[in-house]
Amino acid sequence: MALGKTAIVTGASSGIGEATAKELASKGYHVLLAARREDRLIALKKEIEAAGGTADYKVTDVTSRSEMTALIEAGLEKNGTIDVLVNNAGLMPLSFMNKLKVDEWDKMIDVNIKGVLYGIAAVLPVMEKQKSGHILTISSVAGHTISKGSAVYSGTKFAVRAIAEGLRQEIDPSHEIRVTIVSPGAVETELTDTITDEDIVTAFKNGQPMEMLKAQDIANAIAFAVEQPAYVDVNEILIRPRQQL
């Protein structure tokens, strides 16, 4: 049990973020929930507390550096340390490039890449001062392979893998700071709800049926990495449905 330790989870209002927050709370972490939808954060906080865990929340837009800084400061003020940051917030409005959905490209870059960078910028000085901590970043199978319609999304997920791996290599070896990349395959979440390209939607509907991962499966993988002894650094976890290529 991680009694007295604090974990911050972005994108905590649904899907992988929500499941991860519950899982870490069940392991004894005090969880600080971050997302834009306050009503869902309130409901999740109550659910965690009803199950015997502890949680706070802060409405946060990860595309704002000042809001990410304020999030980390809030966690530090409340608990004295930041032990885990799960950079989970992300968007996946897949589209074919010739549809020129530039606004959607911009949003993915802002949330998927800048959001991760702002999280690192806010928490790294804290963890370096503590000489301990764990930064986990959610990439994707799409950060390993590219398919039609995923060019920009894959680009953002390749980028966060590069950023996280570069960070891992730069960590002072005398500090107990760990960096983990988690790359999920197809998961049953709201992620596909942002897709506006009807050709992509149709392709999904006509695709080969498979049993998709649950958000809890990814939460379990995150908990596995977090719960390892301090000398064990789980660098990357690639997890997908058995039937996914």
C-alpha positions in Angstrom: 0.0 0.0 0.0 1.2 3.5 -0.9 -0.2 5.3 2.2 0.8 8.9 2.3 1.7 9.1 -1.3 0.1 11.3 -3.9 -0.8 10.5 -7.5 -2.1 13.1 -10.0 -4.1 11.8 -13.0 -5.0 14.0 -16.0 -8.0 13.2 -18.1 -9.5 11.6 -15.0 -13.1 12.2 -15.9 -13.6 9.1 -18.0 -11.9 6.0 -19.6 -8.4 5.1 -18.7 -7.9 8.1 -16.4 -11.0 7.3 -14.4 -10.1 3.7 -14.0 -6.5 4.6 -13.1 -7.6 7.0 -10.5 -9.8 4.4 -8.8 -7.0 1.7 -9.0 -4.3 3.9 -7.5 -6.8 5.1 -4.8 -7.4 1.4 -3.9 -3.7 1.0 -3.5 -3.5 3.7 -0.9 -2.6 6.8 -3.0 -4.3 10.1 -2.4 -5.4 10.9 -5.9 -5.7 14.4 -7.3 -8.2 14.2 -10.2 -7.7 16.6 -13.2 -10.0 17.2 -16.2 -12.2 19.8 -17.6 -15.6 18.3 -16.7 -16.2 19.2 -13.1 -19.4 17.3 -12.7 -17.6 14.0 -13.5 -14.7 14.9 -11.2 -17.1 15.5 -8.4 -18.9 12.2 -9.0 -15.5 10.3 -9.2 -14.3 11.8 -6.0 -17.4 10.7 -4.2 -17.1 7.2 -5.7 -13.5 6.9 -4.6 -14.3 8.1 -1.1 -17.3 5.7 -0.9 -14.9 2.8 -1.6 -12.6 3.9 1.2 -10.0 5.9 -0.8 -9.1 9.6 -0.7 -9.3 12.1 -3.5 -9.4 15.8 -4.4 -10.0 17.3 -7.8 -9.0 20.4 -9.7 -10.6 21.4 -13.0 -7.7 21.6 -15.4 -7.1 22.2 -19.1 -3.8 20.5 -19.9 -3.3 22.8 -22.9 -2.7 25.6 -20.4 0.8 25.7 -18.9 -0.4 27.9 -16.1 -3.3 25.5 -15.2 -0.9 22.5 -15.2 1.5 24.4 -12.9 -1.4 25.3 -10.6 -2.5 21.6 -10.6 1.0 20.4 -9.4 1.2 23.2 -6.9 -2.2 22.3 -5.5 -1.1 18.7 -5.0 2.1 19.7 -3.4 0.4 22.2 -1.0 -2.2 19.5 0.0 0.2 16.6 0.5 3.8 17.8 0.5 5.0 15.5 -2.2 4.0 14.5 -5.8 4.9 10.8 -6.1 3.1 9.9 -9.4 2.0 11.9 -12.4 -0.1 10.1 -15.0 -0.1 12.2 -18.2 -3.2 10.6 -19.6 -5.3 13.3 -21.2 -5.6 12.8 -24.9 -7.7 13.2 -28.1 -8.1 10.9 -31.1 -10.1 12.5 -33.9 -8.7 10.3 -36.7 -9.1 11.5 -40.2 -7.7 11.1 -43.7 -5.1 13.9 -44.4 -6.9 15.1 -47.5 -9.9 16.0 -45.4 -7.7 18.9 -44.1 -9.2 18.8 -40.6 -6.5 21.3 -39.5 -8.4 22.4 -36.4 -8.5 18.8 -35.2 -4.7 18.5 -35.9 -4.1 21.5 -33.8 -6.2 20.2 -30.9 -4.3 16.9 -30.9 -1.0 18.6 -30.9 -2.1 20.9 -28.0 -3.6 18.1 -25.9 -1.5 15.1 -26.8 1.9 16.7 -27.0 1.8 20.1 -25.3 -0.3 18.7 -22.4 2.4 16.1 -21.7 5.2 18.7 -21.9 3.4 21.0 -19.6 2.9 18.2 -17.1 6.6 17.4 -17.2 7.6 21.0 -16.9 5.4 21.5 -13.8 6.3 18.3 -12.0 9.9 17.6 -12.9 11.4 20.4 -10.6 9.3 19.0 -7.7 10.5 15.5 -8.3 14.1 16.6 -8.7 13.9 18.4 -5.4 12.4 15.3 -3.8 14.9 13.1 -5.6 11.9 10.7 -6.2 8.8 10.3 -8.3 7.3 8.5 -11.2 6.1 10.1 -14.5 3.9 7.9 -16.6 2.8 9.0 -20.1 0.0 7.4 -22.1 1.1 6.8 -25.7 -0.6 4.3 -28.0 -0.1 1.3 -30.3 -0.4 4.2 -32.8 2.8 5.5 -31.4 4.5 2.3 -32.7 2.7 1.8 -36.0 0.9 4.0 -38.5 -2.3 3.2 -40.4 -4.5 5.1 -42.9 -6.3 7.9 -41.1 -3.9 7.9 -38.1 -1.1 10.0 -39.5 -1.4 13.0 -37.2 -2.6 11.1 -34.2 0.3 8.7 -34.6 2.6 11.6 -35.0 1.5 12.9 -31.6 1.9 9.5 -30.0 5.3 8.9 -31.5 6.3 12.3 -30.2 5.3 11.6 -26.6 7.2 8.3 -26.7 10.3 10.2 -27.8 9.8 12.9 -25.2 9.3 10.4 -22.4 12.3 8.2 -23.4 14.5 11.3 -23.7 13.4 12.4 -20.2 14.2 8.9 -18.9 17.7 9.1 -20.3 18.3 12.6 -18.8 17.2 11.7 -15.2 20.0 12.0 -12.7 20.9 8.4 -11.8 21.2 9.3 -8.1 17.5 10.3 -8.1 14.8 7.8 -7.7 12.7 9.2 -10.5 11.2 6.7 -12.9 9.6 7.3 -16.3 7.1 4.9 -18.0 5.4 4.9 -21.3 2.1 3.0 -21.6 0.9 2.2 -25.1 -2.6 0.8 -25.2 -4.2 -0.8 -28.2 -7.9 -0.7 -28.8 -9.7 0.2 -25.6 -13.4 0.7 -24.9 -13.5 4.4 -24.1 -14.9 7.7 -25.3 -11.8 8.3 -27.4 -13.5 7.5 -30.7 -16.4 9.9 -30.0 -14.3 12.8 -31.3 -14.0 11.3 -34.8 -15.8 13.5 -37.3 -14.5 11.9 -40.5 -17.4 9.7 -41.7 -15.1 7.5 -43.8 -13.1 6.6 -40.6 -16.4 6.0 -38.7 -17.6 3.6 -41.5 -14.2 1.8 -41.6 -14.5 1.2 -37.8 -18.0 -0.1 -38.2 -16.9 -2.5 -41.0 -13.7 -3.6 -39.3 -13.0 -7.1 -38.0 -14.8 -7.6 -34.7 -12.6 -8.1 -31.7 -12.8 -8.2 -27.9 -11.4 -4.8 -27.0 -9.5 -3.9 -23.9 -11.2 -2.4 -20.9 -10.0 0.8 -19.3 -9.3 -1.3 -16.2 -6.8 -3.4 -18.1 -4.7 -0.3 -18.7 -5.2 0.8 -15.1 -3.8 -2.5 -14.0 -0.8 -2.1 -16.2 -0.1 1.4 -14.7 -0.5 0.1 -11.2 2.0 -2.7 -12.0 4.6 -0.2 -13.1 4.0 2.1 -10.1 4.2 -0.7 -7.6 7.6 -2.0 -8.6 10.5 -1.5 -6.1 12.3 1.9 -6.5 15.2 0.3 -8.3 12.9 -1.2 -11.0 12.1 1.2 -13.8 9.4 -0.2 -16.2 10.3 1.8 -19.3 7.4 0.9 -21.6 4.3 -1.3 -21.6 2.7 -2.2 -25.0 -0.7 -3.8 -24.4 -3.3 -4.6 -26.9 -6.2 -7.0 -27.5 -5.1 -10.4 -28.4 -6.8 -10.2 -31.8 -5.4 -6.7 -32.7 -2.6 -6.8 -35.3 
